[in-house]
Amino acid sequence: MPFHKLTVSLESRSYPIHIGAGLTASKSAAQIVPRLRGQHGVVVTNTTIAPLYLDRVQKWLRAAGYESTAIILPDGEKYKSHETLLSLYQNMFRAGLQRNSFVCALGGGVIGDLSGYAAATYMRGVDLLHIPTTILAQVDSAIGGKNGVNLEAGKNFIGTTYQPRVVISDVDFIETLSEREILGGLGEVIKYGLLAGDDFISFLEMNKSEILARDPRCLATMIHFCSRIKADYVVRDEYDRLGVRAALNLGHTVGHALEKLFDYQKFTHGEAVAIGLVASLVLAHDMNLLTEVALERSLQLLRAFGLPMQIPEAADVDEMIALMRRDKKAENGLSMVLLKALGDPHLENDIDPVRLNRVLTKCKKSQLL
């Protein structure tokens, strides 16, 4: 089976990303797990993942010379909260974690974000390993060091940038994902296609059937594509201060507003991002930034993978815009990442709210899509 390795090059904070099938079932754990400061840590996971993979990963860590205590959290975005974080700290203390211990995040984006924040702040920082179990986490949230918890006001308002020691993307985990989880992850994958341009878009167009059939070779190549793109943005703008990494927010401003508007119940993160991509594409076309040909090719890609594309009729557009104004990445009024061409993202500030209202209302219409 194909095996990919790349490095996120951040001087003393550099780390490898390993991608392939069977990585956490192999006997090569000692070659994949980096040398950590201590021999004991915790594996943080949730009630969905624990019965499937916890024992496997703990045995795999043991083969590399590391003992671990399991911490099992409830599953769901609503648990990405201060209350869950405090419980996690307390369980880390009860497990005997010291400054030379480690935290291994085994799960999707919520587990990765919570574990990353806890690792960054417990005793001022312990070693962090990411073993993402969803497509969304493997291509996006496990890479780059961003982590955090939600506030009532919105997603990820509290967080840090804290790089892991390693990311291990085992394609085996994708086999047990639901169809909805697959589609949610593909929302982020298509975001990377639009950011990267023709080569990756063509790969997705030509390999749609194999990806949806969960072909391990194709999945590993797809995850490698996305990981390379994400790593490049992270290396150029690790702390998101130069405006480079802002491009990764394509589709997210509208997506986060939709998630919050429906109290994180109606859409997965990736589904909301897919709808946000549509809104961003239509707005860019409306502003004469994106050609009709590029718009239609992008929309066709989303259609081909069966992703949700419409803003629900019940969504209050004015409330969505109010939420977008309060997005943690908003600058100079209403800000969104738009495309000037496929592969050419651009941060647009001071977006006209009247135009945006019209575009979001248009994105409720099925004839557009």
Order of alpha helices (4+ residues) and beta strands (2+ residues): beta-beta-alpha-beta-alpha-beta-alpha-beta-alpha-beta-beta-beta-beta-alpha-alpha-alpha-alpha-alpha-alpha-alpha-alpha-beta-beta-alpha
